[in-house]
Amino acid sequence: MLNDELKSQLKQLLQLMEGDVELRASLGSDDKSKELKELLDEVSSMSSNISVEETDLKRTPSFTVNRPGEDTGVTFAGLPMGHEFNSLVLALLQVSGRPPKEEQAVIDQIKALDRPLHFETYISLTCQKCPDVVQALNLMSLLNPNITHTMIDGAIFKEESENIMAVPAIFLNGEEFGNGRMTVQDILTSLGSQADPSEFNDKAPYDVLILGGGPASGTSAIYTARKGLRTGIVADRIGGQVNDTAAIENFVTVKETDGPKFSSALEDHIKQYDDIDVMTGVRASGIEKTDEDIVITLDNDAQLRSKTVIIATGARWRKLQVPGEDELINKGVAFCPHCDGPLFEGKDVAVVGGGNSGVEAAIDLAGIVKHVTLLERNAELKADDVLQQRLNSLSNVTVIKQAQTTEVIGEESVTGLKYNDISANEEHTIELDGIFVQIGLLPNTEWLDEYVELNEAKEITIDRKNATSVPGIFAAGDVTDDRNKQIIISMGAGANAALNAFDYIIRH
């Protein structure tokens, strides 16, 4: 089940266990049960702290991760392999007594929840967003006896997940709770629990306050910390949208990596600097420059003050803005082919967008689905030639150019789309089971309320110093009007913004 390299890594990690763990498994005679038994036996053979016993659970195959004589509420229904293997390892360590890497304020919020909360999360083993949700809810289950969580592999439990068309799909007490990546703080906010504003209001003013957690933000923070400046980061999560990226093959000196690995390395680098105060799980909701400093209001109504600010809040997927789209998001309309692609196995899908992201999505999906139709509104695809050559070699892909999507069709789920043939001015309909939207990014600038100058695309306009229209406020990364949205460009912009913020402080 586990290769030699993975076994070696796992054995080293399990040495960090601080107590005993019981794996209680519900197994049948089916092939997946046999695979699960093999996995659990291999894991238990690597540590004397782990034992396995059989029991009856709600689903088969499944297993719980418990302390001796105690039910922690953590259940895996299926085989936690692929991206979920880390979720299993983390559960073993935390159940054994290894303390979680969460701020005490967040832990206190979790422990304060005083009502029964029974979560179930449907996942795909190829989904890079799913482990964040699984690990967050597992942690909450460990910290609060009112909470339980079950990870459910939709590929194994097909009957109960047949209407799940986007993962992770989170249910609370049997009702739909959320879709997509959610951090612990996102979950707490959705439950009506917010971080105590006093935790932020009492902080001393910063020299540089950086808003956002992506490559531009992380680079800015490292550069300002190295200059000896008191630095703060306000971010939903470290890594930002990079967390949702699959293969990264154009980051110079690193031949290949992926988004979660990149984000983890970025977070580790940031933590090397004690002068960086990282505040995750919160977002900026307002900004104002006073005579003394710049005031940032957070979404929990707390306020932070700083001499300078670097806005690096990034961007999110742009939507089609056509009838039927909003109603069918997560019901056939999707934005992440790596996460949701396996849910459309053997079906017909469309990809809207002919840039690198769109063509890469079509290539990936072609290996899973029955047929892919790629629609591009321009006369030519914008993707790199090497990607177009790979696309054209696939027999189950059709490319339609000069196609403007006009409507998403469906009631309970997507059944098709309409597009206008721009060259002939004719409307056509395609019957489909899913639509993957890959038409670029929308900058996260709504909260600014145009306090700084924005262009027509609502991107922050900057000069060569990464300065905005307001003195002392800088910006970097995908939130700006920099034309090329690339990780390496965002990091360079973050460094430039940091150095110019330092220069601004010296001069003022």
N, C-alpha and C positions, 0 to 999 in steps of 0.2 A: 504493500500500500504506500509506504513512504520510501523514497530513494535514500541512498546512503548519506548524501549531503544534508538532506532535510532531517534525517535521524540524528546526525551529529549536532546540528544546530539546536534541535529540540532537546537533546540530552543536556546540553549546556544550559539552556534556559530553565529546564526543570530543576536544576541545582539551586535555583533561586527560591524554590518553594519553601514556605515557612511552617507548614503543617500538613495534616493528612487530608486527602480528597477522595470521596467515594463517587464513582460513576455508576449510576443505576440505569440500565439499558433495557428497553423494550424491543425484543428481537423476534422475527418470524423466520420462515423458511425461504423467503424470497432472496434474490441475489443482493439487493441493497442491504438487507439485514446482515447477510454474510460479510459484505464489505465493511459495514459498520463494526461488526464484532472484530474483524481483523484489525481495523484501525484502533479500536479501544484496547485490544490486547497488546498491540505494538507500543502504544503510548504508556500503558501501565507497566510494561516490562522495562521502561527506561527510568522509573523512579519507584523506590520503595514506599513513597508517600501516596501512591495512587493505587486504588483497588477498583475492581469491576464486579458488579453483581447484576443479575437479571431481575426484572420486575415487570409489572404491567403499567403502561402509560397510555395516555389518550391516543397517541399516534405510534405506529410501528412502520419503519424503524425510527427510534428516537432515544435520547438519554438525557439525564439530568446531571448537573455538576453540584455536589453537595459537600458540606462539612459533615463529619461523623455525627449521626444523630440529629442532624438539622437539615431542613429543606430550604435551600437558598432561593428557590424560584427561578433558577436558570435552566432552560431546556433547549436542546438542539434537536429539531425534528428533521432528520436527514443526515448527510455526511458533511461536516464542516471542513471541506477541502477548498481548493482554489483560494480566492481572496478571504474566505471565512476561516481558514486554518489559523490565522493570527487571532481571530476571535476566540477560538478554542484554547489556544495557548494562554491568552490573557485571562480567560475565565479560570483556568487551572491555577494560575499564579495568584489571582486576587481571592479566589475562594480559599486558597491555602493560607491566606493572611497577609499577602503582599499588599502594602498600602497603595491605593490608586493615585495616579498623578493628576489630581484635581485640586483646585484651590479650596481652602476650608470653607469659604463663603458658599461655594457651589454645593459642597457636601452637606452643609447645614440646610440649604434649600431643599435638597433631596430628602433628608431625614425629617423635615417638617411636614411633608405631605401626609395627611392623616386620613385618607380614604382608600378603599380597595381599588387598585389599578392593575388590571390584567392585560398586558400587551402581547400581541402576536405580530410578527414581522415576516412577510413573504419576501424571499430573496432569490437571487440567481447567483450561482457561484462565480459567474463572470463579471458580476456587478462590483465596481470599485467604490460606489457610494454606500453599498449595503453594510459593510463592516463597521462603518462609523455609527450607524443606527443600532446595529446589534450590540456593539460594545458599550454604547451609551446606556441602552436599556438593561443590559446585563449588570452594569455597574449600579444602576439605580435599584435593581432587584436585590443586590448584595447589601446595599446600605439601608434599605427600608423594607421591613417585613410585610408592609401593605402592598408591595409591588412584586409582580411576577412577569417573566418574559419568556416567550418561546420563539426561536428562529425556525422558520418553515421553508424548506427548499421546495420551491414551486415545481421543479422538474420531477421530483419524486411524488409529491402529493398533488397530482395534476387535477383531480376531480374538484377539490376544494379551491384550487387556484385558477381554474379555467377562465374566470372573468377578470383576473389580475393582468393588466396590460402595461404596467409600469412598476418597476421595483426601485427601492424598497417600498412596499405597501404596508403601512402600519395600522393596526386595528387596536382599539382600546375598549375593553369590556364588550367585544363583539361588534362595535361600531367603527366605521372608518375614521381614522385619526389624522393621518398625514401620508404624503408621498414624497419620495426623494430624500436627499441627504438632510439629516437633522442632527445637530449637536445636542449635547446634554442641555445646554442653555436654551436651544430652540424648543426642546421638549418641555422644559420647565415653563417657558414663556407661554406655550400653547396650553399648558395646564393652569395658567393664571398665576404662576409664581415668578417673581422678578428679583433680580439681585438687589440687595439693600443699597439704596442711594448713598447712605452714609459711608459705605466702603470706598466710594469714589470722591465724595465731596470733601473729605478730610485730607486728600492727597495734596502735597505741596506742588506749586506750579512747575511745569517742565520747561526745559530749554527747547526741546523739539517734541511735538506730539504727532505721531504718525497714525493715520486713519486707514485701516485696511490690513489684510494679512497675507497678501500674495508676494510674489518675487520682488516687486518694486518696494513694497513696505519693508520686507525683511532686509533687503540690501541697504535701504536708507537707515534703518535702525542700527545695523552693524557699523556703518560708516560714522554716524553721529556718536555712537558709544565710543568708538575708537578715538574720537576727538575730545573725549572727556565730557560730553554734554549729557545732562539728565534727560533721558529718552523714555517716552511712553509709546506703546502700541495699543490701539483700540481696534479689535477685530472680531468678527463672528467666529473665524477659525483661521489658524495659520495655514498658509498654502493657497487659500482662496480658491479660485476656479481651477487652478492647476490640479487640485485634488481629483477633479473629474476627467483629467486627461489620461488617455491610455498610454500609448508608446510615445516617448520623447527621443527622437533620433537626431536632432539638430542642435543640441546643446554642446558647444565645442568643448572638447577634451573628455566628454562622457559619451561613449559610442551609443549606448542605449540605456534608458531607464523608464520609469513610468511616474505618473502624477503623484500617487501616494508616497512612493519612495523619495521623490524630489521634495515633497512637502515635509516629510519627516526629517530629511537632512537639513532643510532650511530651519526647521524648528530647533533642531539640535545645535545648529550654529548660533542661532539667536541666544540660546540658553547659556552659551559660553561667556556671555557678558552680563555681569551682575547689575550693571547700570541700566539695563533695559527692563522697564516695568511692563510686562505683557498682560493685557486685560482682554480676555477672550469671552465670547458669548454675549457681547454687547455691541451696539452699533451707534454711530453718530446720528443725531436727528436734527441738529441745528448748529450754526456757527455764527459768531459775531466778534468783530474786532473792537476793542475798547482802547482808551488812551494808554492803559497799562499793559494789556496782554490780549490774547485771543481766547475766547471762551467757547468751549465745545459742549453742547448739551447732548446727553446720551438718551437712548430710548427708554431708560428707566427714570428719566427726569433728573438724573445726577448731572453735575457740571465739573468739567476739568479745565484748567487754565495752562497756557503755554506761551512762551515768547514767540515761537514760530510753529507752523503746522504744515505737514506734508500730507496732501490728500492722495491716497492710493487705493481707493475703494473698488477699483476694477470694473468689470462689466459682467453681464449675464446674457444668456441666449436671447436673441431677438426673435420675436414671434411673427407669424405671417400677417396677423391683423386682418383676417378674413372671417366671414360668417361660419359658424360651426366649430372654429378652432378652440375657443375657450371652453365650450361645453364638453369637448371630447379630449381635453388634455388628460393624460393618464388612462384614457379609454381608447387608445389607438394613436393619438397624437403624442409623440415622444421627442426628446431632445438628445438622448444619450444612447447611441447604438450599441455601445459596449455593455451597458447595464440592461437594456430592455430588448436587445436583439434576440436573445434566446427564447423570449416569450412568443416570437413570431415564426418559430421554426416551421418550415413547410408552407408558409403563407406568402401572399403577394404584398409587397410594401413599396412605398415611394420614398425617395429622398429628395427634398427640395433644397437646392443650393449646389452650385458647381465649382465652389472654391475647394481649397485643400481639405477642409473639414467634411464637406459634402461628398467628395470623391472617395476619401478615406472611409467614410461611413458606408457608402455603396459597396466598396470592395469588401469590407468586413461582413456586411450583411449578406452578400452574395454566397458566402460559405455556409450560411445558416438557413436562409429563407428559400422559397421556391423561385421567386423572381423579384428583381429590383427595377423600378423605373426611376431614373434620375431626371429631375426637371430643373432647367436653368433658364432664367428669363432673358439672358443676353444671347448674342449670336454665337459665342464661343465660351467654353469652360475656362475658368480662371485658375484652375489647379495646376500644380507643377507638371511638366511634361512626363516625368517618370511615373507619376500617379495616373495620368491619363492613359499611358501605354498599358499599365497594369489593368486599368478599368476596361479598356477596349479588348483585352484578351479574354474577358469573362463572357461565357455564352448565355448566362441568365440575367444579363443587365441590358436594359434599353435606355438610351440617352435621348431626351427630347429637349431641344434648344428653343429659345424664344418662346418659352412657356411661362405665362404668368398665372400662378395659382390664384383662383378667385373664390373657392368655397370648399370647406370640408364637409363631407356628406356622412350622415349617420344619426341614429337616435341614441341607443344604448352604447354603441361602439362605432368606430369608423367603418364605413362600408365603401368609401370612395372619395374622390376629389374631382373638382372641376378646374379646368385651366383654359386660359385664352391663348390661342396660337397667334402671337403678335404679328407675325409676317402675313398671315391670311385673314386676321381678325375673325377667327372662328372659335367657338367654344366647344370643348371636348370634355368627356367624362371618363374616368378610369375607375374600375372596380378594384378596391384595395382592402386590406385588413389593417394596415398601419401606415403612418406617415411620420418620417423623421425629419424634423426641421433643422436645417443647417445653413442659415442665411446671415450669419454674422452675430455681432454682439451689440448690446445696448448698455451704455455707460450707467453706472450707479450714481446718478447725480440728483435724483429727485429731492433728496433731503436738503440740498444746498439752496433750493428755492431761488436759483440764479443769483446768489449772493456774490459769486465770482462770475466772470464773463464765460459764457458757453457759446459754442458754435451751433449751427442749425441741427446737428446730430446730437445736441445736448452733451457734447464732450467739453471738458475744460480746456480753454485756450491757454497755451503757455508760450513763454519765450525761450531763448537758448539757455537760460539759467533755470528752466523749469519753474519759473515764477508765474503766478497767476496775476489777474488784474488788481488784486488786493495785496499791498506790501506785507511781507511776512508770511504769506500763505503760498505754498508751493504745491505742485502736483506731479505725479509720475505714473506711468503704466497705462493700462487699457482705458482708464477713466479720462485720459487726455486726448487731444487732437493729434497726437503722434500717429502717422499714417499706418505704420506697420506694427501689428499686434503680435509680438513674439516674446517669449520668456526672456531671452537674452537681452532684447532691447529694453524691456521693462526694468531689468536689473541695472542696466547701464543708466537708465533714466533715474532710477532710485538713488544711485550713487551721486549723480549730478545734482539732484535736488538736495541731497544731504549736505554736500560740500558747499552749495550756495546758501543753504540755511545757516550753516556755520559762519560763512562770510557775512551774512546779514546780521547775525548776532554780534559779531565783532564790530561791525560798522555802526551799530545802533545801541 
